[in-house]
Amino acid sequence: MHELSIAQSIVDAVEIRATECKAAHVTRVRLRVGEAIGIITDSLTFCFEMLTNDEPLLDGTKLVIDSVPHRARCRHCAKEFPVIQFVAQCPTCGEWSDEIVSGTELQILDMEIDVATVKTEEAEETVGTDVIQ
């Protein structure tokens, strides 16, 4: 189950960035996941929830996954087409393509955080929400 190690890497990266931004809590993390990398999104979500369950900074964080289709571009006729079952043969001219244009991504796009309340001598700043990319 490689989804567990991927989820752990996501949690680690999010914790580092949230700490840098002085977040009180992370409410949402949005990913871009390509169809060709073989991640089962339900398993990734389950692993992410399991890992964040006991982390005060991340407890209850919603994982949003944007799926990216596996697509290629034909070098012969320049048509873009879907890659089905990893077969990158152009349906228009029949040429084989090795120019993959999408579907191999795994990126953290952004995260939504609650900003901590800051007390100063004059006043107390209110908690806010911010989206970090």
N, CA, C and O atoms as a GROMACS GRO file, in nm:
protein
  532
    1MET      N    1   0.085  -0.118   0.000
    1MET     CA    2   0.000   0.000   0.000
    1MET      C    3   0.090   0.124   0.000
    1MET      O    4   0.125   0.175   0.106
    2HIS      N    5   0.126   0.173  -0.119
    2HIS     CA    6   0.211   0.292  -0.126
    2HIS      C    7   0.136   0.419  -0.092
    2HIS      O    8   0.198   0.524  -0.072
    3GLU      N    9   0.004   0.412  -0.084
    3GLU     CA   10  -0.074   0.530  -0.046
    3GLU      C   11  -0.040   0.578   0.094
    3GLU      O   12  -0.045   0.698   0.122
    4LEU      N   13  -0.003   0.485   0.184
    4LEU     CA   14   0.033   0.525   0.321
    4LEU      C   15   0.160   0.609   0.321
    4LEU      O   16   0.165   0.712   0.389
    5SER      N   17   0.262   0.569   0.248
    5SER     CA   18   0.385   0.648   0.245
    5SER      C   19   0.364   0.781   0.173
    5SER      O   20   0.425   0.881   0.210
    6ILE      N   21   0.279   0.783   0.072
    6ILE     CA   22   0.247   0.909   0.003
    6ILE      C   23   0.171   1.001   0.097
    6ILE      O   24   0.200   1.121   0.104
    7ALA      N   25   0.074   0.946   0.170
    7ALA     CA   26  -0.002   1.027   0.266
    7ALA      C   27   0.091   1.083   0.373
    7ALA      O   28   0.076   1.198   0.414
    8GLN      N   29   0.187   1.004   0.419
    8GLN     CA   30   0.282   1.051   0.520
    8GLN      C   31   0.366   1.166   0.466
    8GLN      O   32   0.392   1.263   0.537
    9SER      N   33   0.409   1.156   0.341
    9SER     CA   34   0.486   1.265   0.279
    9SER      C   35   0.402   1.392   0.267
    9SER      O   36   0.453   1.502   0.289
   10ILE      N   37   0.276   1.377   0.233
   10ILE     CA   38   0.186   1.493   0.224
   10ILE      C   39   0.169   1.556   0.361
   10ILE      O   40   0.179   1.678   0.375
   11VAL      N   41   0.145   1.475   0.463
   11VAL     CA   42   0.129   1.525   0.600
   11VAL      C   43   0.254   1.600   0.643
   11VAL      O   44   0.245   1.709   0.700
   12ASP      N   45   0.371   1.543   0.617
   12ASP     CA   46   0.497   1.608   0.655
   12ASP      C   47   0.513   1.744   0.588
   12ASP      O   48   0.548   1.842   0.652
   13ALA      N   49   0.486   1.749   0.456
   13ALA     CA   50   0.499   1.875   0.382
   13ALA      C   51   0.400   1.979   0.431
   13ALA      O   52   0.434   2.097   0.444
   14VAL      N   53   0.277   1.937   0.457
   14VAL     CA   54   0.173   2.029   0.504
   14VAL      C   55   0.207   2.082   0.643
   14VAL      O   56   0.190   2.201   0.670
   15GLU      N   57   0.255   1.995   0.731
   15GLU     CA   58   0.293   2.040   0.866
   15GLU      C   59   0.404   2.144   0.861
   15GLU      O   60   0.400   2.243   0.934
   16ILE      N   61   0.503   2.121   0.776
   16ILE     CA   62   0.615   2.217   0.764
   16ILE      C   63   0.564   2.352   0.716
   16ILE      O   64   0.596   2.455   0.774
   17ARG      N   65   0.483   2.350   0.610
   17ARG     CA   66   0.434   2.477   0.553
   17ARG      C   67   0.338   2.546   0.650
   17ARG      O   68   0.341   2.669   0.663
   18ALA      N   69   0.253   2.470   0.717
   18ALA     CA   70   0.158   2.529   0.812
   18ALA      C   71   0.232   2.593   0.929
   18ALA      O   72   0.194   2.700   0.976
   19THR      N   73   0.338   2.530   0.975
   19THR     CA   74   0.418   2.586   1.084
   19THR      C   75   0.487   2.714   1.038
   19THR      O   76   0.493   2.812   1.113
   20GLU      N   77   0.540   2.714   0.916
   20GLU     CA   78   0.603   2.835   0.860
   20GLU      C   79   0.504   2.951   0.855
   20GLU      O   80   0.542   3.066   0.875
   21CYS      N   81   0.378   2.920   0.828
   21CYS     CA   82   0.274   3.023   0.815
   21CYS      C   83   0.205   3.054   0.947
   21CYS      O   84   0.110   3.132   0.952
   22LYS      N   85   0.254   2.993   1.054
   22LYS     CA   86   0.199   3.013   1.189
   22LYS      C   87   0.049   2.981   1.194
   22LYS      O   88  -0.030   3.056   1.252
   23ALA      N   89   0.013   2.871   1.133
   23ALA     CA   90  -0.127   2.828   1.130
   23ALA      C   91  -0.168   2.770   1.264
   23ALA      O   92  -0.090   2.700   1.329
   24ALA      N   93  -0.290   2.798   1.304
   24ALA     CA   94  -0.346   2.736   1.424
   24ALA      C   95  -0.404   2.600   1.389
   24ALA      O   96  -0.402   2.507   1.471
   25HIS      N   97  -0.455   2.587   1.266
   25HIS     CA   98  -0.515   2.462   1.222
   25HIS      C   99  -0.523   2.462   1.069
   25HIS      O  100  -0.544   2.566   1.008
   26VAL      N  101  -0.506   2.346   1.009
   26VAL     CA  102  -0.523   2.329   0.864
   26VAL      C  103  -0.662   2.271   0.843
   26VAL      O  104  -0.695   2.167   0.899
   27THR      N  105  -0.744   2.338   0.763
   27THR     CA  106  -0.881   2.292   0.742
   27THR      C  107  -0.900   2.212   0.613
   27THR      O  108  -0.988   2.127   0.604
   28ARG      N  109  -0.813   2.241   0.512
   28ARG     CA  110  -0.829   2.172   0.383
   28ARG      C  111  -0.694   2.164   0.313
   28ARG      O  112  -0.615   2.258   0.319
   29VAL      N  113  -0.669   2.052   0.247
   29VAL     CA  114  -0.552   2.034   0.161
   29VAL      C  115  -0.604   1.986   0.026
   29VAL      O  116  -0.682   1.892   0.018
   30ARG      N  117  -0.559   2.053  -0.080
   30ARG     CA  118  -0.604   2.018  -0.215
   30ARG      C  119  -0.487   1.964  -0.296
   30ARG      O  120  -0.381   2.026  -0.304
   31LEU      N  121  -0.507   1.846  -0.355
   31LEU     CA  122  -0.404   1.779  -0.435
   31LEU      C  123  -0.446   1.770  -0.581
   31LEU      O  124  -0.564   1.776  -0.614
   32ARG      N  125  -0.345   1.757  -0.667
   32ARG     CA  126  -0.366   1.722  -0.808
   32ARG      C  127  -0.300   1.585  -0.826
   32ARG      O  128  -0.180   1.570  -0.806
   33VAL      N  129  -0.381   1.485  -0.864
   33VAL     CA  130  -0.332   1.348  -0.877
   33VAL      C  131  -0.363   1.296  -1.017
   33VAL      O  132  -0.478   1.292  -1.059
   34GLY      N  133  -0.258   1.257  -1.088
   34GLY     CA  134  -0.274   1.203  -1.222
   34GLY      C  135  -0.320   1.058  -1.221
   34GLY      O  136  -0.282   0.980  -1.134
   35GLU      N  137  -0.403   1.023  -1.318
   35GLU     CA  138  -0.457   0.887  -1.328
   35GLU      C  139  -0.348   0.783  -1.350
   35GLU      O  140  -0.364   0.667  -1.310
   36ALA      N  141  -0.238   0.821  -1.413
   36ALA     CA  142  -0.135   0.724  -1.451
   36ALA      C  143  -0.042   0.683  -1.338
   36ALA      O  144   0.037   0.590  -1.355
   37ILE      N  145  -0.048   0.750  -1.224
   37ILE     CA  146   0.048   0.716  -1.119
   37ILE      C  147   0.000   0.605  -1.027
   37ILE      O  148   0.072   0.563  -0.937
   38GLY      N  149  -0.120   0.558  -1.049
   38GLY     CA  150  -0.166   0.438  -0.981
   38GLY      C  151  -0.206   0.455  -0.836
   38GLY      O  152  -0.199   0.360  -0.758
   39ILE      N  153  -0.247   0.574  -0.799
   39ILE     CA  154  -0.293   0.597  -0.662
   39ILE      C  155  -0.443   0.571  -0.654
   39ILE      O  156  -0.521   0.621  -0.736
   40ILE      N  157  -0.482   0.493  -0.556
   40ILE     CA  158  -0.624   0.472  -0.528
   40ILE      C  159  -0.666   0.584  -0.434
   40ILE      O  160  -0.625   0.586  -0.318
   41THR      N  161  -0.747   0.677  -0.484
   41THR     CA  162  -0.776   0.798  -0.407
   41THR      C  163  -0.849   0.769  -0.276
   41THR      O  164  -0.826   0.838  -0.176
   42ASP      N  165  -0.936   0.669  -0.273
   42ASP     CA  166  -1.004   0.633  -0.147
   42ASP      C  167  -0.903   0.585  -0.043
   42ASP      O  168  -0.915   0.618   0.075
   43SER      N  169  -0.805   0.508  -0.086
   43SER     CA  170  -0.701   0.461   0.005
   43SER      C  171  -0.614   0.576   0.054
   43SER      O  172  -0.577   0.582   0.172
   44LEU      N  173  -0.581   0.668  -0.036
   44LEU     CA  174  -0.502   0.784   0.002
   44LEU      C  175  -0.577   0.869   0.104
   44LEU      O  176  -0.519   0.914   0.203
   45THR      N  177  -0.706   0.890   0.081
   45THR     CA  178  -0.788   0.967   0.174
   45THR      C  179  -0.794   0.898   0.310
   45THR      O  180  -0.781   0.963   0.414
   46PHE      N  181  -0.814   0.767   0.310
   46PHE     CA  182  -0.819   0.691   0.435
   46PHE      C  183  -0.688   0.704   0.511
   46PHE      O  184  -0.688   0.730   0.632
   47CYS      N  185  -0.576   0.687   0.443
   47CYS     CA  186  -0.444   0.697   0.508
   47CYS      C  187  -0.420   0.838   0.561
   47CYS      O  188  -0.367   0.854   0.671
   48PHE      N  189  -0.458   0.939   0.483
   48PHE     CA  190  -0.441   1.078   0.526
   48PHE      C  191  -0.521   1.104   0.654
   48PHE      O  192  -0.470   1.163   0.749
   49GLU      N  193  -0.647   1.058   0.656
   49GLU     CA  194  -0.731   1.078   0.775
   49GLU      C  195  -0.674   1.004   0.896
   49GLU      O  196  -0.678   1.055   1.007
   50MET      N  197  -0.622   0.884   0.874
   50MET     CA  198  -0.564   0.807   0.982
   50MET      C  199  -0.441   0.879   1.041
   50MET      O  200  -0.425   0.886   1.163
   51LEU      N  201  -0.356   0.933   0.954
   51LEU     CA  202  -0.234   1.000   0.999
   51LEU      C  203  -0.261   1.135   1.066
   51LEU      O  204  -0.188   1.175   1.156
   52THR      N  205  -0.366   1.203   1.023
   52THR     CA  206  -0.394   1.336   1.078
   52THR      C  207  -0.485   1.332   1.200
   52THR      O  208  -0.502   1.434   1.267
   53ASN      N  209  -0.543   1.219   1.228
   53ASN     CA  210  -0.640   1.205   1.336
   53ASN      C  211  -0.586   1.248   1.472
   53ASN      O  212  -0.659   1.308   1.551
   54ASP      N  213  -0.460   1.218   1.501
   54ASP     CA  214  -0.402   1.250   1.632
   54ASP      C  215  -0.312   1.373   1.630
   54ASP      O  216  -0.242   1.399   1.727
   55GLU      N  217  -0.314   1.447   1.522
   55GLU     CA  218  -0.232   1.568   1.510
   55GLU      C  219  -0.320   1.690   1.532
   55GLU      O  220  -0.407   1.718   1.450
   56PRO      N  221  -0.301   1.765   1.640
   56PRO     CA  222  -0.387   1.881   1.667
   56PRO      C  223  -0.391   1.982   1.551
   56PRO      O  224  -0.496   2.039   1.522
   57LEU      N  225  -0.278   2.002   1.485
   57LEU     CA  226  -0.272   2.097   1.374
   57LEU      C  227  -0.354   2.050   1.254
   57LEU      O  228  -0.404   2.132   1.176
   58LEU      N  229  -0.366   1.918   1.238
   58LEU     CA  230  -0.429   1.862   1.118
   58LEU      C  231  -0.557   1.784   1.143
   58LEU      O  232  -0.621   1.740   1.048
   59ASP      N  233  -0.596   1.765   1.268
   59ASP     CA  234  -0.713   1.684   1.300
   59ASP      C  235  -0.838   1.741   1.232
   59ASP      O  236  -0.870   1.858   1.248
   60GLY      N  237  -0.906   1.657   1.155
   60GLY     CA  238  -1.027   1.700   1.085
   60GLY      C  239  -1.002   1.768   0.952
   60GLY      O  240  -1.097   1.815   0.888
   61THR      N  241  -0.877   1.773   0.907
   61THR     CA  242  -0.845   1.836   0.780
   61THR      C  243  -0.908   1.758   0.665
   61THR      O  244  -0.898   1.636   0.659
   62LYS      N  245  -0.973   1.831   0.574
   62LYS     CA  246  -1.037   1.769   0.459
   62LYS      C  247  -0.937   1.759   0.344
   62LYS      O  248  -0.870   1.857   0.310
   63LEU      N  249  -0.927   1.641   0.285
   63LEU     CA  250  -0.840   1.620   0.170
   63LEU      C  251  -0.925   1.625   0.044
   63LEU      O  252  -1.019   1.547   0.028
   64VAL      N  253  -0.893   1.718  -0.046
   64VAL     CA  254  -0.964   1.734  -0.172
   64VAL      C  255  -0.869   1.692  -0.284
   64VAL      O  256  -0.757   1.742  -0.293
   65ILE      N  257  -0.915   1.600  -0.368
   65ILE     CA  258  -0.829   1.546  -0.473
   65ILE      C  259  -0.888   1.580  -0.610
   65ILE      O  260  -1.000   1.541  -0.643
   66ASP      N  261  -0.809   1.654  -0.688
   66ASP     CA  262  -0.844   1.684  -0.827
   66ASP      C  263  -0.775   1.580  -0.915
   66ASP      O  264  -0.652   1.573  -0.919
   67SER      N  265  -0.853   1.500  -0.986
   67SER     CA  266  -0.798   1.396  -1.072
   67SER      C  267  -0.763   1.454  -1.209
   67SER      O  268  -0.839   1.535  -1.264
   68VAL      N  269  -0.648   1.413  -1.263
   68VAL     CA  270  -0.602   1.461  -1.393
   68VAL      C  271  -0.598   1.342  -1.489
   68VAL      O  272  -0.534   1.241  -1.459
   69PRO      N  273  -0.666   1.353  -1.603
   69PRO     CA  274  -0.668   1.240  -1.697
   69PRO      C  275  -0.532   1.213  -1.760
   69PRO      O  276  -0.450   1.304  -1.776
   70HIS      N  277  -0.509   1.088  -1.793
   70HIS     CA  278  -0.386   1.046  -1.861
   70HIS      C  279  -0.402   1.075  -2.010
   70HIS      O  280  -0.486   1.014  -2.077
   71ARG      N  281  -0.322   1.168  -2.061
   71ARG     CA  282  -0.333   1.211  -2.201
   71ARG      C  283  -0.196   1.218  -2.266
   71ARG      O  284  -0.094   1.238  -2.199
   72ALA      N  285  -0.196   1.200  -2.398
   72ALA     CA  286  -0.072   1.207  -2.476
   72ALA      C  287  -0.097   1.294  -2.599
   72ALA      O  288  -0.211   1.323  -2.635
   73ARG      N  289   0.013   1.333  -2.663
   73ARG     CA  290   0.006   1.410  -2.789
   73ARG      C  291   0.085   1.333  -2.894
   73ARG      O  292   0.197   1.288  -2.870
   74CYS      N  293   0.023   1.318  -3.010
   74CYS     CA  294   0.086   1.248  -3.120
   74CYS      C  295   0.191   1.339  -3.184
   74CYS      O  296   0.162   1.453  -3.219
   75ARG      N  297   0.312   1.288  -3.198
   75ARG     CA  298   0.419   1.367  -3.262
   75ARG      C  299   0.400   1.375  -3.415
   75ARG      O  300   0.455   1.464  -3.480
   76HIS      N  301   0.324   1.282  -3.468
   76HIS     CA  302   0.304   1.278  -3.613
   76HIS      C  303   0.195   1.375  -3.660
   76HIS      O  304   0.217   1.456  -3.749
   77CYS      N  305   0.076   1.366  -3.596
   77CYS     CA  306  -0.036   1.450  -3.642
   77CYS      C  307  -0.074   1.560  -3.543
   77CYS      O  308  -0.166   1.638  -3.570
   78ALA      N  309  -0.006   1.566  -3.430
   78ALA     CA  310  -0.024   1.672  -3.328
   78ALA      C  311  -0.159   1.666  -3.256
   78ALA      O  312  -0.197   1.763  -3.191
   79LYS      N  313  -0.231   1.557  -3.267
   79LYS     CA  314  -0.358   1.542  -3.196
   79LYS      C  315  -0.331   1.499  -3.052
   79LYS      O  316  -0.241   1.419  -3.025
   80GLU      N  317  -0.410   1.554  -2.961
   80GLU     CA  318  -0.404   1.512  -2.821
   80GLU      C  319  -0.514   1.410  -2.799
   80GLU      O  320  -0.625   1.425  -2.850
   81PHE      N  321  -0.483   1.304  -2.721
   81PHE     CA  322  -0.580   1.196  -2.704
   81PHE      C  323  -0.565   1.131  -2.566
   81PHE      O  324  -0.459   1.140  -2.504
   82PRO      N  325  -0.672   1.066  -2.519
   82PRO     CA  326  -0.663   0.997  -2.390
   82PRO      C  327  -0.582   0.868  -2.403
   82PRO      O  328  -0.593   0.795  -2.501
   83VAL      N  329  -0.500   0.841  -2.302
   83VAL     CA  330  -0.426   0.716  -2.295
   83VAL      C  331  -0.512   0.618  -2.217
   83VAL      O  332  -0.546   0.642  -2.101
   84ILE      N  333  -0.547   0.508  -2.281
   84ILE     CA  334  -0.635   0.410  -2.218
   84ILE      C  335  -0.554   0.285  -2.187
   84ILE      O  336  -0.493   0.227  -2.276
   85GLN      N  337  -0.554   0.244  -2.062
   85GLN     CA  338  -0.479   0.128  -2.013
   85GLN      C  339  -0.332   0.136  -2.054
   85GLN      O  340  -0.273   0.035  -2.093
   86PHE      N  341  -0.275   0.255  -2.046
   86PHE     CA  342  -0.133   0.282  -2.072
   86PHE      C  343  -0.091   0.256  -2.218
   86PHE      O  344   0.027   0.238  -2.245
   87VAL      N  345  -0.187   0.253  -2.309
   87VAL     CA  346  -0.158   0.237  -2.451
   87VAL      C  347  -0.164   0.375  -2.515
   87VAL      O  348  -0.271   0.432  -2.531
   88ALA      N  349  -0.046   0.427  -2.552
   88ALA     CA  350  -0.037   0.562  -2.608
   88ALA      C  351  -0.026   0.557  -2.760
   88ALA      O  352   0.072   0.603  -2.818
   89GLN      N  353  -0.128   0.501  -2.824
   89GLN     CA  354  -0.133   0.495  -2.969
   89GLN      C  355  -0.239   0.594  -3.018
   89GLN      O  356  -0.354   0.590  -2.972
   90CYS      N  357  -0.201   0.680  -3.108
   90CYS     CA  358  -0.292   0.783  -3.159
   90CYS      C  359  -0.412   0.717  -3.229
   90CYS      O  360  -0.394   0.637  -3.321
   91PRO      N  361  -0.534   0.752  -3.185
   91PRO     CA  362  -0.652   0.695  -3.250
   91PRO      C  363  -0.679   0.755  -3.388
   91PRO      O  364  -0.757   0.700  -3.465
   92THR      N  365  -0.614   0.869  -3.421
   92THR     CA  366  -0.635   0.934  -3.549
   92THR      C  367  -0.547   0.875  -3.659
   92THR      O  368  -0.596   0.839  -3.766
   93CYS      N  369  -0.415   0.866  -3.632
   93CYS     CA  370  -0.323   0.820  -3.737
   93CYS      C  371  -0.258   0.685  -3.706
   93CYS      O  372  -0.193   0.626  -3.793
   94GLY      N  373  -0.273   0.635  -3.583
   94GLY     CA  374  -0.218   0.504  -3.548
   94GLY      C  375  -0.074   0.505  -3.501
   94GLY      O  376  -0.021   0.400  -3.463
   95GLU      N  377  -0.009   0.620  -3.501
   95GLU     CA  378   0.130   0.629  -3.456
   95GLU      C  379   0.137   0.613  -3.304
   95GLU      O  380   0.044   0.648  -3.232
   96TRP      N  381   0.249   0.558  -3.258
   96TRP     CA  382   0.274   0.544  -3.114
   96TRP      C  383   0.337   0.672  -3.064
   96TRP      O  384   0.425   0.729  -3.128
   97SER      N  385   0.293   0.716  -2.947
   97SER     CA  386   0.341   0.842  -2.891
   97SER      C  387   0.410   0.819  -2.758
   97SER      O  388   0.366   0.737  -2.677
   98ASP      N  389   0.518   0.891  -2.737
   98ASP     CA  390   0.582   0.887  -2.606
   98ASP      C  391   0.578   1.025  -2.539
   98ASP      O  392   0.647   1.049  -2.440
   99GLU      N  393   0.497   1.114  -2.595
   99GLU     CA  394   0.483   1.248  -2.539
   99GLU      C  395   0.357   1.253  -2.452
   99GLU      O  396   0.247   1.280  -2.500
  100ILE      N  397   0.376   1.225  -2.325
  100ILE     CA  398   0.266   1.228  -2.229
  100ILE      C  399   0.248   1.373  -2.185
  100ILE      O  400   0.345   1.437  -2.144
  101VAL      N  401   0.126   1.424  -2.193
  101VAL     CA  402   0.102   1.564  -2.158
  101VAL      C  403   0.035   1.582  -2.022
  101VAL      O  404   0.041   1.690  -1.963
  102SER      N  405  -0.028   1.476  -1.970
  102SER     CA  406  -0.088   1.487  -1.837
  102SER      C  407  -0.117   1.347  -1.782
  102SER      O  408  -0.120   1.248  -1.856
  103GLY      N  409  -0.139   1.344  -1.652
  103GLY     CA  410  -0.177   1.219  -1.587
  103GLY      C  411  -0.070   1.160  -1.498
  103GLY      O  412  -0.093   1.057  -1.433
  104THR      N  413   0.047   1.223  -1.494
  104THR     CA  414   0.155   1.172  -1.408
  104THR      C  415   0.184   1.265  -1.290
  104THR      O  416   0.287   1.252  -1.224
  105GLU      N  417   0.094   1.356  -1.264
  105GLU     CA  418   0.113   1.456  -1.159
  105GLU      C  419   0.082   1.401  -1.020
  105GLU      O  420  -0.003   1.314  -1.002
  106LEU      N  421   0.153   1.454  -0.923
  106LEU     CA  422   0.119   1.439  -0.782
  106LEU      C  423   0.168   1.566  -0.715
  106LEU      O  424   0.287   1.578  -0.685
  107GLN      N  425   0.077   1.659  -0.692
  107GLN     CA  426   0.113   1.791  -0.640
  107GLN      C  427   0.018   1.833  -0.528
  107GLN      O  428  -0.101   1.805  -0.532
  108ILE      N  429   0.075   1.901  -0.431
  108ILE     CA  430  -0.007   1.971  -0.332
  108ILE      C  431  -0.033   2.108  -0.393
  108ILE      O  432   0.060   2.187  -0.410
  109LEU      N  433  -0.158   2.136  -0.425
  109LEU     CA  434  -0.191   2.263  -0.490
  109LEU      C  435  -0.200   2.377  -0.390
  109LEU      O  436  -0.139   2.483  -0.410
  110ASP      N  437  -0.274   2.356  -0.283
  110ASP     CA  438  -0.288   2.458  -0.181
  110ASP      C  439  -0.345   2.397  -0.054
  110ASP      O  440  -0.384   2.280  -0.050
  111MET      N  441  -0.349   2.478   0.048
  111MET     CA  442  -0.411   2.437   0.174
  111MET      C  443  -0.476   2.558   0.237
  111MET      O  444  -0.429   2.671   0.223
  112GLU      N  445  -0.584   2.532   0.307
  112GLU     CA  446  -0.656   2.637   0.376
  112GLU      C  447  -0.624   2.625   0.524
  112GLU      O  448  -0.634   2.516   0.582
  113ILE      N  449  -0.587   2.737   0.585
  113ILE     CA  450  -0.547   2.735   0.726
  113ILE      C  451  -0.628   2.836   0.806
  113ILE      O  452  -0.677   2.936   0.753
  114ASP      N  453  -0.640   2.807   0.935
  114ASP     CA  454  -0.690   2.905   1.030
  114ASP      C  455  -0.567   2.970   1.091
  114ASP      O  456  -0.476   2.902   1.139
  115VAL      N  457  -0.565   3.102   1.089
  115VAL     CA  458  -0.452   3.176   1.143
  115VAL      C  459  -0.473   3.194   1.293
  115VAL      O  460  -0.584   3.226   1.337
  116ALA      N  461  -0.369   3.175   1.368
  116ALA     CA  462  -0.377   3.184   1.514
  116ALA      C  463  -0.411   3.325   1.561
  116ALA      O  464  -0.380   3.423   1.493
  117THR      N  465  -0.475   3.334   1.677
  117THR     CA  466  -0.504   3.462   1.739
  117THR      C  467  -0.375   3.515   1.800
  117THR      O  468  -0.303   3.443   1.870
  118VAL      N  469  -0.347   3.641   1.773
  118VAL     CA  470  -0.225   3.704   1.824
  118VAL      C  471  -0.263   3.810   1.925
  118VAL      O  472  -0.340   3.901   1.893
  119LYS      N  473  -0.211   3.800   2.045
  119LYS     CA  474  -0.238   3.900   2.149
  119LYS      C  475  -0.121   3.998   2.156
  119LYS      O  476  -0.004   3.958   2.164
  120THR      N  477  -0.155   4.125   2.152
  120THR     CA  478  -0.055   4.229   2.169
  120THR      C  479  -0.095   4.314   2.288
  120THR      O  480  -0.200   4.291   2.348
  121GLU      N  481  -0.012   4.411   2.322
  121GLU     CA  482  -0.044   4.497   2.436
  121GLU      C  483  -0.168   4.582   2.408
  121GLU      O  484  -0.246   4.609   2.499
  122GLU      N  485  -0.186   4.625   2.282
  122GLU     CA  486  -0.298   4.712   2.250
  122GLU      C  487  -0.428   4.635   2.223
  122GLU      O  488  -0.535   4.680   2.263
  123ALA      N  489  -0.418   4.522   2.157
  123ALA     CA  490  -0.541   4.454   2.115
  123ALA      C  491  -0.514   4.306   2.088
  123ALA      O  492  -0.402   4.256   2.099
  124GLU      N  493  -0.621   4.240   2.052
  124GLU     CA  494  -0.613   4.099   2.015
  124GLU      C  495  -0.666   4.086   1.873
  124GLU      O  496  -0.780   4.123   1.845
  125GLU      N  497  -0.582   4.033   1.782
  125GLU     CA  498  -0.625   4.014   1.644
  125GLU      C  499  -0.711   3.889   1.634
  125GLU      O  500  -0.686   3.790   1.701
  126THR      N  501  -0.811   3.896   1.551
  126THR     CA  502  -0.904   3.785   1.539
  126THR      C  503  -0.846   3.673   1.451
  126THR      O  504  -0.754   3.694   1.372
  127VAL      N  505  -0.904   3.554   1.468
  127VAL     CA  506  -0.866   3.441   1.388
  127VAL      C  507  -0.919   3.460   1.248
  127VAL      O  508  -1.033   3.504   1.230
  128GLY      N  509  -0.837   3.427   1.150
  128GLY     CA  510  -0.879   3.437   1.011
  128GLY      C  511  -0.847   3.310   0.935
  128GLY      O  512  -0.781   3.220   0.987
  129THR      N  513  -0.893   3.304   0.812
  129THR     CA  514  -0.867   3.191   0.726
  129THR      C  515  -0.788   3.240   0.607
  129THR      O  516  -0.814   3.348   0.555
  130ASP      N  517  -0.691   3.158   0.563
  130ASP     CA  518  -0.607   3.195   0.450
  130ASP      C  519  -0.583   3.071   0.365
  130ASP      O  520  -0.581   2.959   0.416
  131VAL      N  521  -0.565   3.092   0.236
  131VAL     CA  522  -0.531   2.982   0.146
  131VAL      C  523  -0.386   3.000   0.108
  131VAL      O  524  -0.346   3.105   0.057
  132ILE      N  525  -0.305   2.895   0.132
  132ILE     CA  526  -0.163   2.898   0.106
  132ILE      C  527  -0.134   2.809  -0.015
  132ILE      O  528  -0.180   2.695  -0.020
  133GLN      N  529  -0.060   2.861  -0.111
  133GLN     CA  530  -0.024   2.781  -0.229
  133GLN      C  531   0.121   2.742  -0.223
  133GLN      O  532   0.170   2.674  -0.313
   0.00000   0.00000   0.00000
